[in-house]
Amino acid sequence: MTEKANFSNIYKFYDLINTVLTLGFDKSWRKKAVNNLIGTSVLDLGSGTGAAFDQLLNFETTAVDPDKKMLELNTFENKVQGFAEDLPFEDNSFDNVFCSFVWRNVSDTNKALHEVYRVLRPGGKFVLLDMTRPKNPFLRMLHKIGTFTVLHIIGLVTLNLKEYRFLYNSLDFYPQPEEHLNKDNFIDLKIERMGLFNFVYLAVFTK
Ligand SMILES: C[S@@+](CC[C@H](N)C(=O)[O-])C[C@H]1O[C@@H](n2cnc3c(N)ncnc32)[C@H](O)[C@@H]1O
């Protein structure tokens, strides 16, 4: 993946766009994803503005994100600047790594997966939630037309066409999660689909 989005340009609208793209279901999907967490500590990877704050209230959460402007708006108390590919934490630091709507933006997911494994304690959970394309070719075409139209209109209206085009393209950066995600060193991996046309996936890895 060579293209890069400068999230700093769109940080103010980011949560709104996420809600539009997920048809308002993002909160309920995060809630469902959080049900898979164990223990007490969570690393919210690619935390952004802290959209998962309400769902992670009962955990000791550390937010990590590479984008300074996103972190300035982030509502978590513990905030650290960093990339998924090079996490600034000791080995076996967290009971869980929670990662929502980030993975398709990560340039080197193999490296990031190794880092997630490293910072998780044995038995820990990596809970990964993201958008992709529907599996069914007809629904995939409808999804492409819908996301193309919505994101390009928002890009034009907010004068950030490049960033919104990146978001549109990011849905196709990686193959379907069932093909792309692998257990690697983890002992277990479960993937399920959610949402209209099944364009959202939830993957739960166990270390
Ligand atoms: C769509 S936001 C997701 C925010 C939040 N997790 C949520 O549930 O809405 C994507 C976030 O991923 C971050 N991001 C992009 N590349 C990243 C990377 N390589 N490592 C960690 N975070 C990254 C961006 O800065 C941005 O804040």
The ligand as a Tripos MOL2 file, in Angstrom:
@<TRIPOS>MOLECULE
LIG
   27    29     1     0     0
SMALL
NO_CHARGES

@<TRIPOS>ATOM
      1 C1        -10.9570    5.8200   11.0590 C.3       1 LIG1
      2 S1         -9.9110    6.3140   12.3540 S.3       1 LIG1
      3 C2        -10.4780    5.1760   13.5540 C.3       1 LIG1
      4 C3        -10.6330    5.8110   14.8870 C.3       1 LIG1
      5 C4        -11.2520    4.9380   15.9490 C.3       1 LIG1
      6 N1        -10.4560    3.7640   16.2270 N.3       1 LIG1
      7 C5        -12.6780    4.5360   15.6250 C.2       1 LIG1
      8 O1        -13.1080    3.4750   16.0990 O.co2     1 LIG1
      9 O2        -13.3840    5.2930   14.9650 O.co2     1 LIG1
     10 C6         -8.4060    5.6330   11.7920 C.3       1 LIG1
     11 C7         -7.2560    6.0040   12.6910 C.3       1 LIG1
     12 O3         -6.1650    5.1390   12.3650 O.3       1 LIG1
     13 C8         -4.9870    5.8830   12.5480 C.3       1 LIG1
     14 N2         -3.8960    5.2080   11.8230 N.ar      1 LIG1
     15 C9         -3.5740    5.2960   10.5180 C.ar      1 LIG1
     16 N3         -2.4810    4.5600   10.2480 N.ar      1 LIG1
     17 C10        -2.1140    3.9780   11.4140 C.ar      1 LIG1
     18 C11        -1.0440    3.1060   11.7950 C.ar      1 LIG1
     19 N4         -0.1470    2.6750   10.9070 N.pl3     1 LIG1
     20 N5         -0.9550    2.7330   13.0870 N.ar      1 LIG1
     21 C12        -1.8830    3.1400   13.9950 C.ar      1 LIG1
     22 N6         -2.9040    3.9770   13.6890 N.ar      1 LIG1
     23 C13        -3.0180    4.3800   12.4210 C.ar      1 LIG1
     24 C14        -5.3290    7.2640   11.9990 C.3       1 LIG1
     25 O4         -4.4530    8.2640   12.4720 O.3       1 LIG1
     26 C15        -6.7580    7.4390   12.5070 C.3       1 LIG1
     27 O5         -6.8160    8.1100   13.7360 O.3       1 LIG1
@<TRIPOS>BOND
     1     1     2 1
     2     2     3 1
     3     2    10 1
     4     3     4 1
     5     4     5 1
     6     5     6 1
     7     5     7 1
     8     7     8 2
     9     7     9 1
    10    10    11 1
    11    11    12 1
    12    11    26 1
    13    12    13 1
    14    13    14 1
    15    13    24 1
    16    14    15 ar
    17    14    23 ar
    18    15    16 ar
    19    16    17 ar
    20    17    18 ar
    21    17    23 ar
    22    18    19 1
    23    18    20 ar
    24    20    21 ar
    25    21    22 ar
    26    22    23 ar
    27    24    25 1
    28    24    26 1
    29    26    27 1
@<TRIPOS>SUBSTRUCTURE
     1 LIG1         1 GROUP 0 **** ****
